[in-house]
Amino acid sequence: PVPVVLLVVEGGPNTVRTVHEAVVENNIPAVFLEGTGRCCDLFAKAFHLYNEYRRNIESDDETSVNIDPDTLAKYYDELKIKLREDLKDELLSINGPVDIPATPDNHAHLTDNKDNFELVYECIHTRRNFLHIISLSSRHLVEPDIDLAILQALLKATSDKKGCEATIKRKREQLRLALE
């Protein structure tokens, strides 16, 4: 199999749908260039906040391994609500204003705001290891090696916790292809 990685630069609402299709439906890893705007910045902020909120959930309860599934579901529902609120500006930059009256002509546009959040959330919640963020901001003094980030995303997405022989063989093959 030929290794495939989705490289995302800026992007709008259709890019959000493309990323969702690639990551969730087709198991293709995605690399986002944070700082290029819109879709990339939405995914980057969502990814960072989700990981931060998730760490808070896990650190709040030292027995998170033994936590009741209903309680854990409640925590993740709260996380989702908080994340949606914190991403309002980024969703607005992709979709445009949503406080206009609903008409048959703009109904699809008005529902995109919710749909795009749901698509982003599903990617982050179910396939976090398929997402890789590269920051292009001036805060980082080291210039990012995009080729290395693509390779890391590819290898991270194909990681198997079991470490089975087939996975190791697949990683070696992908590394060989990348080095050619």
C-alpha positions, -999 to +999 in steps of 0.1 A: +000+000+000+011+035-008+013+057+023-011+088+020-011+119+042-035+148+039-016+181+041-040+210+051-031+246+045-058+272+055-091+259+041-128+265+047-159+245+054-153+221+026-119+214+039-134+205+073-155+179+055-126+166+035-105+162+067-133+143+084-138+120+054-100+113+052-094+109+089-126+092+102-139+073+072-106+064+054-080+063+082-057+088+064-036+110+087-037+147+084-010+173+089-022+209+097-001+240+092-013+261+122-011+298+116-023+296+080-058+305+091-094+292+091-096+253+090-060+247+101-063+271+131-097+256+140-083+221+141-051+232+159-070+251+187-096+223+190-068+197+192-048+216+219-079+225+240-093+189+238-060+175+250-058+201+278-094+194+289-089+157+287-058+159+309-079+178+334-105+151+334-079+124+339-060+143+366-091+153+385-098+117+393-068+096+403-089+065+398-098+074+362-091+039+352-119+027+375-142+056+367-179+048+361-187+048+323-217+071+329-196+096+349-169+095+322-196+101+295-208+131+315-173+145+317-169+142+279-203+158+273-192+188+294-158+188+276-177+189+242-199+218+254-169+238+267-149+231+235-178+243+213-180+275+233-142+281+230-142+275+193-170+300+184-147+325+168-129+299+147-162+284+136-174+319+127-143+326+106-150+295+085-188+299+082-194+336+084-220+352+107-248+329+120-270+355+136-290+362+105-326+351+102-331+316+088-346+314+053-348+285+029-319+300+010-295+301+039-307+272+060-278+249+049-253+277+057-267+281+092-265+244+100-229+242+088-217+259+120-230+230+141-220+204+115-185+217+112-180+215+150-194+180+151-170+169+123-140+185+140-150+170+173-154+135+159-120+137+143-103+147+176-124+125+199-121+093+178-089+097+157-066+120+177-035+099+167-043+107+130-039+145+135-006+163+135-002+200+140+028+220+128+029+256+142+042+282+118+039+310+144+069+332+151+069+320+187+088+289+176+124+298+166+129+264+149+117+262+113+094+231+111+105+202+089+073+195+071+087+163+055+095+150+090+061+160+103+044+142+074+065+110+082+057+113+119+020+117+111+021+086+089+039+065+114+018+077+143-014+070+125-003+034+117+007+028+153-008-003+169-007-006+206-003-044+203+030-039+183+021-069+162+045-082+135+023-069+107+023-034+121+061-034+125+065-047+089+041-020+076+061+007+094+094-005+080+079-005+045+066+030+050+099+042+063+117+026+034+093+044+009+098+077+027+136+074+025+137+066-012 
